[in-house]
Amino acid sequence: MAATRLIALHQHKGKSIAACLKDRTNYAQNPDKTEKGELVSSYQCSPLTVDEEFMLTKKLYEQATGRSQKSNIIAYQIRQSFRPGEITAEEANRIGYELASRFLKGKHAFIVATHTDREHIHNHIIYNSTTLDGTRKFRDFFFSGLAVQRLSDLICLEHQLSVIEKKPYRERQKRITYPPRESNRDRLCGVIDEILQQKPTDYEDFLQNLEQQGYEIKRGKYTSVKGKGQKRFIRFRTLGEGYSEEEIKAVLAGKAEHHPRQKQSPKEQPFQLLVDIQAKLAEGKGGGYERWAKKHNLKEMSKTLLFLQEQKISSADELKELADAALSHYHELGDSIKAAEQRMTEIAVLRAHIVNYAKTRPVYDAYRKSGYSSKFLEAHREEITLHKAAKAAFNESGLKKLPKVKDLNAEYSALLTKKKALYPEYRKARDEMQDIVKAQKNVELFFAEEKDSKQVEQIR
């Protein structure tokens, strides 16, 4: 089985055609990917000077036709990938050479480089956009990529290799769910899991392995790392349970066992809201949309009924009571979190004013003793301004006695702990409230449509 793709290679801005050709052919012939150049074959050119020979043909084209190159396409590439374990590298190179010979019919020079650096063996076939005689250019005709794929399939069948079976459109599997995008933290956790499986000797050896994986290490009170393409460093202690600095050291010392984090699949919504078909038709939707909406509503209403059965809700009044209770509980938790956040903001501001007041008090006392000298004010304007702002904040708050910073810190920590404890319950209450409210709206819309349809039948 071979999958193919035809790619037009363009001239990059700021680079000459010769430089672009050299870059593309050098990558294809990379010794690390082609068994030190043994898996490179060519037609009417030498792999060592392929870029120069392509340029000579292009100059011959300009001399023979008197036309300069209009487009920025300098060459074409065919990528041909084979199923892992089905073919050897040497045979893949021969099949790639045969594909290029039969597709180009001997009119264009080309090279075939077989790469073995991946699990699947694949060919990079690069051919000149100009013909060998310099009289014309390759015409990238409509569905040329499909022609390459069909010719590749034919050659694979001749060599007793499998081909990709084409299924009718209705039999193809449609993708419904998409894998979640991997975050920088998840990627770092995966790298840590792999390194710990290799059992480094100590913590320093562990960090060196991370550096070899392309991570920059910042040592300090808390070790943090930054991967390629990341803007910020990530501390180990923020990665979650099992990935803090102390836990990693305990695993390396043999005092604990590492358990890789289990990736949670995204939660699927049990059901969606019904579509108000009459409102959509009034907006100008057509008959096709109406047919789709009716099927959609039937599916979602059946899911809604299953949800109501699971929750043991048997009447509309019971559903309304549960919806009101869920909304009330959700708002109560939200108000508690907002109150804690507001108080934390007040504490942070008050704490800053107290610290500024204590720091600037000697300067303000000296300013007062100087008889509020303008010269002294200009020399210490910043300190005096901070002191006045702190006093104004105290007067506005009505504080008769300033609280201790230590007490404020303790209150702030207690509020932060309370807020963190409330958030999981808040998210759970939010999800439950959304499901119940959606079910309530679906039931109301469904019975409203049923009532309208009965009225229409009675009128008839």
Sequence and secondary structure as in RCSB ss.txt:
>XXXX:A:sequence
MAATRLIALHQHKGKSIAACLKDRTNYAQNPDKTEKGELVSSYQCSPLTVDEEFMLTKKLYEQATGRSQKSNIIA
YQIRQSFRPGEITAEEANRIGYELASRFLKGKHAFIVATHTDREHIHNHIIYNSTTLDGTRKFRDFFFSGLAVQR
LSDLICLEHQLSVIEKKPYRERQKRITYPPRESNRDRLCGVIDEILQQKPTDYEDFLQNLEQQGYEIKRGKYTSV
KGKGQKRFIRFRTLGEGYSEEEIKAVLAGKAEHHPRQKQSPKEQPFQLLVDIQAKLAEGKGGGYERWAKKHNLKE
MSKTLLFLQEQKISSADELKELADAALSHYHELGDSIKAAEQRMTEIAVLRAHIVNYAKTRPVYDAYRKSGYSSK
FLEAHREEITLHKAAKAAFNESGLKKLPKVKDLNAEYSALLTKKKALYPEYRKARDEMQDIVKAQKNVELFFAEE
KDSKQVEQIR
>XXXX:A:secstr
 EEEEEEEEE  TTS HHHHHHHHHHHHT TTTTTTTTTEEEESS TTSHHHHHHHHHHHHHHHH     SSEEE
EEEEEEE TTSS HHHHHHHHHHHHHHHHTTSS EEEEEE SSSS EEEEEEESB TTSS B    TTHHHHHHH
HHHHHHHHTT        GGGS           HHHHHHHHHHHHHHT  SSHHHHHHHHHHTT EEE SSS EE
E TT SS EEGGGS TT SHHHHHHHHTTSS             S      HHHHHHHT  HHHHHHHHHHHHHH
HHHHHHHHHHTT  SHHHHHHHHHHHHHHHHHHHHHHHHHHHHHHHHHHHHHHHHHHHHHHHHHHHHHHTTS HH
HHHHTHHHHHHHHHHHHHHHHHT SS   HHHHHHHHHHHHHHHHHHHHHHHHHHHHHHHHHHHHHHHHHHHHHH
HHHHHHHHH 
